[in-house]
């Protein structure tokens, strides 16, 4: 687990912490005793301990895996949108210039290339000013598509948590703004490249047409639109060129090149450059805000955890009401540096003498028969995990959920664990069905077990 968690970015750690908070807000407190113990052992301020606790719970409950699935879906959704943007840009260029069989109306072509882009650009700007987080329909499509492509039911909890996390610093607008403007930038670049390819391989003539407007209007509009491209070195057709464009007999090579250069310059200045500048600005605001993002410790979900994660004094007794449904019991091992050997027993009666005769190198943790003794040992093992652990159990007792949960929790704090199923006291016999239940439960946990003390393994690590 530690390896997977260390690979998370700061944003992803905050994201999972917020997801766990929302889960507890809607479904009630989680079974978090072990998670709280790990958080206290890891140390740090309250925000750091909240993240440690949440990441442990996220790993246990499958949210960490769901996050990876959601990110994979998000990348795939982004790839789909990128491909659509490139194809759309190429389609705009085809629609604007046609197949070259007839003359191109320069203003219809300009409207095809820039009309929708400029309308949506103005709409995005107005929504940014007046509607706050609204108006980013393309961003919502990306979030929806990311969730669908993730194919993980638990991933459905991630998108709302991310939106709430980003809304506190109003980062939604900049994240979605980067996406929207980046996709339109790709579309405009695709249109520009395709237009250059078409102009390089086909012969286009350019005209303008009108019924009620005079030639002076087109001269004025053409010169005005070409003013900014002219500053970048793009030639603008002269007034005489514009006036004679409708006369095909004067539609010379020089005139066609002048209109082609003007069209390329206008697309670059009014289509590509604005989207490039806006994408860079949104990305800068997004990165700056993301780096400053922190947990809001004033939220109701975090306040009850302060005393449990940063206790002013250790208190005994039940802290939380038990959840209606406990998570599945799981065994495991620690990835931390472990050393030494430890043996411990769970709820033995007086008929089993304890401890057995042990070499000096093996530590005896005694018999766990109370909540206090369990918590004390778990706290110690969290700080100093043993390399080898043997857990002694009395198979005359039923393998209840509490005992199995404790075995799993102990195993997760050791590098390697084995279970010792004790023999029945003299004059008594083990119940075969109950012993079979122990075998089945320990196999499900994935822990090796034996009916004799693995003393050589405990001392040397070898059988």
N, C-alpha and C positions, 0 to 999 in steps of 0.2 A: 504493500500500500504506500509506504513512504516514497518509493521510487516514482510511482504514478503521481502522487501529490506534488512532489518537487518539480515535476514537469509542467505544472499548471502556471499560467501567467497570473500576475496580481489581480487582473480583472476577473479571470475565471475563478479565483479563490473567493473574491467578493461575491461573485455571481452565485456560486454554490451556497455560500453562507446565507444570502438572501432567499434562495430557494428553500433551504431548510427552515428558515424563519416563517415563510409563508405556509409551509406544510404544517408546522406546529400551530400556526394561527388558525388554520381551518380544521385540522384534524385532532388537535390537542397535543399535549406534550409527548415526546418520544421517549423510549427507554434509553436513557443517556448516561447511566452511572459510569459505564466504562469510558464513554467519550469524555465526560467531565474529568475523570481521573487522568486521561491522557493530556487534556488541555492544561490541567494544573501542573502536571509534570513537565510539559513543554515550556511553561513560564511565559513571560512577556506581559504586556499590558492587556486590558480587557478585550480590546479589538483583536489582538493576536490570539487570545485564548478562545474567543468566539469562533474565529476562523478554524482553529485546530479542532474544536469540537464539531463544527459543522462538516468539515472535510472527513472526519472519522465517520460520522453518521452517513454522509453521502456515499462513502465507500461501502459501508455495511448494507445500505438500503438500495444500492444499484444506481444512485444518481450520478456517480462519477462516470460509469459506463454510458449512462443516458446522455451525459454532456458530450462525450466523445462521438456518440451517434448523431447528436444534434449538430455538432460542428462539421461532421462529414456531410450531413444533409445540407448544411448552409453552404459549404464549398461547392457541392454539386448544383444547388439552386443558383448560386452566383455564376457558375459556368454556363448554365442554361440561359441566364439573362444576358451574359456577355455574348454568347453566340447569337441570340435574338437581336441584340443591339447592332452587332456587326452586319448581320443579314438585312436588318431594317435600314441601316445607313446605305448599304449597297442598293437596296430597292429604291430608296429616295433618288439616288443618282440616276438609276435607269428610268424612273418615272419622269425625272426632270429633262433628260436629254433625248430619250426615245432611241429608236434604232438608226437614226441618221438618214432616213428616207425623205424626211421633210424638214423645213426650217424650224428652229427652236425659238419659241416666244420667250425672250429673256426674262420677262417679269413673271410669266407663269412658271418658268423653271426656278426662278428665285423663290417664288412662293412655295413650290413643292419642296425645295431644299431647306428653307428656313421657317416657313409658316408655322408648322406644328411645334417645332422646337422653341420658337420665340413665344408662342402662346403659353406653352407649358412652363417656360422659364419665368414669365411674368406671373403665372398662377402660383408657382412655387415661391417666388419672392413675396407675393401678397400673403400667402398662407404662413410664411415665416414671420411676417410682421404682425398679422392680425389674429391668426388662429393657433399660434404656439406650436404644439406638436402635431396639429392636424395637417392634412393635405398631402402627406407623403404616401400616396397610394401605391407607388412602385415599391417603396420600402415595406409596406404591409404585405404586398404580394410576395416579396422575398422571404419575410418571416413565415408566412403561411406555407410557402413551398418548402422552406427548410424543415418545418415541423413534419410535413407529409413525407419528405424524403428520408427523415431520420428513422422512421419505422420502429419507434420505441414508445410505448405508452407513457413511460415515465418522463420522456422528453417534453410532453405537453406542459409540464409544470415549469419548464425552464424559460420559455419566452416571456410569460408574464413577470417572472422575477427579474429578468434582464431589463424589461421596459421600466419597471418600478425603480430599479437601481439607477438607471440612467436619467430618469425624469427628475430626480432630486437635484441634479446639477444641470438640468436641461440639455443633456448630451444627446437625446434622441434626435433632435433636429440636425445636429452636426454629423452624427453617424449616418443617418438616412440621407442627409444632404450630400455627403461624400459618395454614397452609393448612387443616388439619382444623377448627380452631375457627372460622375465617372462613367455611367452607362451612356448618357447622352454625349459625352465627349468621345467615347468609342464610336457611337453612331455617326457623329459628324466627321470624325477622322476617316471612317469607312466610306462615307459619302464622298469626301474629298479625294481619297485615293482612287475610288472607282470612277469618279468624274475625270480625273487626270488620265486614267487608263483608257476610258472611252474616247476622250479627246485625242489621245495619242494614236489610236487605232482606227478612228472613224472621222469622216469629214462632215462637220456640222456647220450649217449656216444659221445666223441669228437675226431675228426681226422683232419688232414690237408692233402691236396693232391696237387701234382704238376707234371708237365711233363718235364719242362726244368730247374727247380731250384733244388738245392740240399738241403739236410736236414740242412746243416749248415746255410743257409739263414733263414730258419724258426726258428732255434734256436736263431740266432742273433736278428731277429725282435721280437720274443716273449720276450726275456730277456730285450730288449730295451724298449718295451712298458710296461713291468711290473716293470721297475725301480721306477717310481714315485708311483704307487700303493704299491710297496714294502715298501716305506718309511712310509706308513700309516698302515702297518701291514698285507697287503694282500700277501699271499704266491705266489711265481712264480714257475711254473713247472721247474724242473731241466732239464739239457740237455738230460739226459738219458730218462726222461719221454717224452720229446718232440719227440725224435727219434723213440720211440717205439709206439707212439700214433696211427700210421697207422696199427699196428698189433693188430687186435681185440682180439687175445688171451692174450695179455698183458694189455688190456683195463680194468684194475682192478678198484675197488671202490675208492682206493686212487688216481688213475690217473684221474678219472672222477671228483672227488672233487677238485683236483688241478686245472684242467682246468676251472671248474665252478667258483672257487674263483678268478682266474685270469681274467675271463671274467667280473665278477661283479666289480672287482677293476678297470679295464680299463674303463668300462662304467661310473663308478663314477668319476674317475679322469679326463677323457678327454671329458665326456659328461655333467655330472651334475655340477661339481665344476666350470668350466669356465663360464657356463651360470649363475650360482649363483653369481659369483664375478662381472660379467658384469652387471647383473641386479641391484645389490646393488650399483655399481659405477654410473650407469645411473640414478638410483633413487636419489642418493646423489646430483649429479649435477643438476637434475631437481628440487629438493626441494630447493637447494641453490639459483638457478637462479629465481625460481618462487617467493621466498620471497623478492628478490631484484627488481622484475619487477615493472616498473612505466610507466606512460604515457609519450610519447614523445611530449612535448609541442611545439616543433618546426614544427610539421606537419602543412600543410596549413589549414586543417580543423579546427584547434583549434585557430589559430591566430585571425580570425575575432571575436571570442567569448570573447576575453580578455576584451575589453572595455565594453561589455554588462554585463559580469559577475562580473567584478571588475572595475566599472566606476570611472574615476577620477572626474567626475561631472555628475549630472543628466541632461539628455537632453530630450527635448520634440520632438514630431514628429514621423514619421514613420521610423523605423530602417531597416526593411526588406521588400522586395517585397512580397506581399501576394502570397502564393502557389496557384497553379492552382486548387487543390482540397483540401478542408479543411477536417480535420478528423471529424468523427461522434461526435455530441455533446453528452456529458455525464455528468450526475450529480453525486453527491457522498457526502462524508462527511470526515472530518478530524479525524484522530486518536490521534491527539495531545491533551494535556490538554486544555479544553475550559471552559470559565467562562462568565457569564453575558448574556444579551439579547440586540439585535440590530435590528433596523428597517431601511430600505433603500428603496428608490423609484427609478424607472428607467424611465427617459425621460418623466416627467409629464409636462403638460402645465399649464397655469395660471388658468384654469377652475377648477383645483383640488387644494384646499387649502392644504398647507403642512407646518409643520407636523401636524398630528392629535394630540389630547390631550393624553399625555402619562404620566404614573407614572414616578417618578424620577429615578427608578431603570432601566428604559429602555433607551438606548442611541439612539439618532437619527443621522443617517449618512447622512442625507440630500438627495438631488436628484442627481443622476448620469446622467449628460448630456454632459460630455466631456471626452476625453481620459485621461486628467490629473486627473480629479476627480475619475475616475475608478481605475487608477493605484495607486493613493494615498490610497484609501480605501482597495484595495487588498493587498498592502504592509502592511497596518496596521493589517488587518485580518490575514495575514500570521504570524505576530509576536504575535498577541493576538487574537486567534480565539474565536468567541462567542459560547456559548453553544446553543443558540437559535437565529435564524435569520428569519425575515419576509421580503420578497421582494415584494414591491407594484408595480403593473404593470397596465397600462391603456389598457384594452381590446379593446378599439376603434382602437388601432394600430394593424397592422398585427404582428404575432409572427415570425418576421424575424430571420434569422440565427444568426445575430450578437447579438440580444437580448437574444436568447436562450443560446448562448455560454456564455454570461455574467452571466446569471442566473446559468448555470452549474458551472462556475468558482467560483462564490460566494458561492454556496452550498458546494463545495469541501473545502472551507476554514472555514466552520462552522460545529459544531457537529450535528445539526439538523436544517432543513430549511422548511419553508412553504411559499407559494406564495399567495399574496392577490390580487385578481382581483377586481379592484375598480368599483364601480357603475358609471353609466353615470351621467354627470352633470344634474341639473334640466332642464327639457324641451327637453332633448335628449334621444335617445334610443340606446341600443347596437345592433349591427348587429349580428343576430343569427349565421350566417355562420362563421363570424370572431371569435365569442366567442367559437364556436365549434372547430375551429382551435387551439385556446389556450388550450382548454381541451385536445385535442388529443396530442398536443406537450408536455404539462406538464405530461401527463400520460406516454408518451414515456420516459421522463426524470426520471420518478419515484418520482416526488415531489408532496406532497399533496397541494391542493389549495382550496380556499374558496372565497366567495364574500363579506365577512365581516372580519373585523380585528380580528384575534385570540388573543385578548388582554390578557385574563386570561392565556392562554398557554404561551404567550410571557413573562409574568411576573413571573409565578410560575412553568411553565413546565407541568401543568396539564390542561386538558380541563374542 
